[in-house]
Amino acid sequence: MNVSVMQENLARGLGIVSRAVSSRATLPVLANVLLKTDNNGLKLTATNLEIGINCWVPGKLEGEGEITVPAKLLTDLVASLPNQRIDLQLSTKDRTLKVTCGGSRSSIKGIDADEFPVVAAIGDAPATSVDSRALREALGEVVFAAATDESRPILTGVLTKLAGDRMTLAAADNYRIAVRNLTVTQPVGAETSIVVPGRSYAELMRILPDAEQQIDITITPNKSQVLFHVEGIDLVSRLIEGQFPNYEPVIPTAHSSRAVVDREAFLAGARRASIFARDSANIVKVEVAGDGSSEVSITAHAADVGDNSDVLEASVEGQATTIAFNARYLIDVLSNLGADEAALELSGPLAPGVIRGIGKDDYVHVIMPVRTAS
Amino acid sequence: MRSILHADLDAFYASVEILDNPSLRDKPVIVGGDPNARGVVSAASYEARKFGVHSAMPLRTARRLCQNGVFLPGRFSRYNELSRQVMALFASYTPLVEPISLDEAFLDVTASRAAFGDGEAIARRIKDRVLAEIGLVVSVGVATNKLCAKVASDLRKPDALVAVPPGGEAAFLAPLPVTRLWGVGPQARQALADYGVTTIGQLAALPEATLRRRFGIHGAELRLRAQGVDPSPVVPTHVPKSVGHEITFDHDVTDPARLEATLLDLAESVASRLRRHHLAAGGVQLKLRYEGFDTITRQAPLGHQARESEPMYELGVALLRRALAPDRAVRLIGLTAINLSEAQQLTLFDAPEQNDRITASIDAVRKRFGDAAITRARLIGHRDRRRPDFGMRPDAPSDEREP
């Protein structure tokens, strides 16, 4: 096999697939990237057994072949080369990849491609398609709310429900939940629900182009894997088995007070309060003044440190309410919410707090409060 | 002028043993456990102290020093019971009782003087009644602040009553060694010795600028203390700053799985005590002592306030995996809940009532039958002898001592 590619294209491809390379591989071959010739060019593949990424690099191909080489070594080498033509030459006999670029010649010892796990190419027709940019935005408002600790594995995933022309994404970590709806471009036949690991979606967000491009979503019939395909790239993810908690009943349908605040100002206030809240369990208090007033204040108090208070301009309806939150949850939603103004809806100090974007009916975020002594 | 008492039961655990078994009177009684095993002395009677035995000393050393010592394992529920009686007696003189541990408390009797006489008279009454009604000897220091009262009670133990006259605080402290002051440990003692300072009086005379240079902001504080100034109030409801447990292994442990199982055990006890105090932890501290006694502590915040064992255990394990030096044998492991508050993060999906009922039942069984009565299946056969932490600092009291 002889392949000629441009350094820029190869570096980009390696950058994409190396996200799936196992950093602490139990199998040595998982630290490698698979290079294989196929009809669409040079195919690069990496997997950590949870996700697998294929990326096709355009180039001139002669003959067939495949090999795996250490991903980090190849990525670092290619990154160091000038943006010129790179010639890759595979010698199957001694399992070595020769890399030539201008006057630079390297050879990299590899592992047989046979030892590399098969990253499934899911052949069936896609379940649906969705606009790349819309999906990226939606994921950005949801994925951060998924749990990162493994005590309840189902909560490390993002519920992805397809029904008609609607896709619903929901993520929760038992203290907060984010739910986002978006429209798919190709209506779904049968209603389907899968739970995609939050980490897989985080990788997908990095790969998705910020452009109006279609992304095809295909689910294996046994619901064990999902494939996202966008021009030149596949991302395959394992799915999480189990029942996602029924979240609909925990989303409040009414409220006793509501404040509309500038999102950036609210975020800045929460950030400042969190500096003071570090030593007091990250707890900040949000006080919504009652009807007729136009203030929301965020305060933090740490016995040995001091205190801080930010008063925000707001339009307020309903009763005066004071509620305590973990500052991190406020910061997370306010920094990811795609709206200029945020509405905070409360129903008392121990009831879930709701955050929505103004002019944005497709999103709801719920944060559970902290019960404090005072 | 305030009137503050510091009351401290003499050789408390050992005295309780003698109280319940008078044949032990005049014998060197050492509470802590089997002298041939690992572990340290929890308390030593004054007879035993004559041999050089003191608390926190390894039991084996105590045995060597005191061949004829009576070594007892300790009956913490009994100590608790008597401690409650003593504290209740204190409370009959003032509502402002701040327990520091099972055997020690500060009392602010400023407002009680009209009814009972001056601080010294109240101290006398308390000493007489604790002996007559409970059968224990308490040493009491009387002063205008907590610092001097504490130093005073400790000065002529056992059976002491030392009163520092108002205005005489600095003179009272002046001849005493600097280590009597809160916050002066071996390092500060050494640093002060460099200036030729060994007594509190010499420390009080050092220029503030010198102390600031050497000790930073604590320098000024140190000087005030040396002059006998301590404005800290007696805080009646004692909220612990941390709640911890630790285990000294009978044989050094290298198996990480064994250490992790032990952490689960510790996390359960710590969580149970947090719940009893209606507190939640904002972070966890792991303590490891290797063979050869070098000790490390590592701490990290929990994502949210927790009073259940699982998140504390998981964070403890994460800290352990990061901190544990490979191939080094561990002698002691401890887990402490830190950044305590009464705040509790509410949850979306758990039925809190159900979880609370389970943990409440576990707590009730433990309270009645002891910590070992109910445990997780994976801990069966893995439980080690454990002690609550004894890391007592007068200015930051740890939780009360319990089994």
Interface residues (C-beta under 8 A of the other chain):
Chain A: D149 S151 A172 N174 Y175 R176 I177 P245 Y247 V250 D279 S280 A281 N282 I283 A324 N326 R328 L350 P352 V366 M368 P369 V370 R371 T372 A373
Chain B: A280 G282 P301 G303 H304 Q305 E310 P311 E314 N339 S341 E342 A343 Q344 Q345 L346 T347 L348 F349 D350
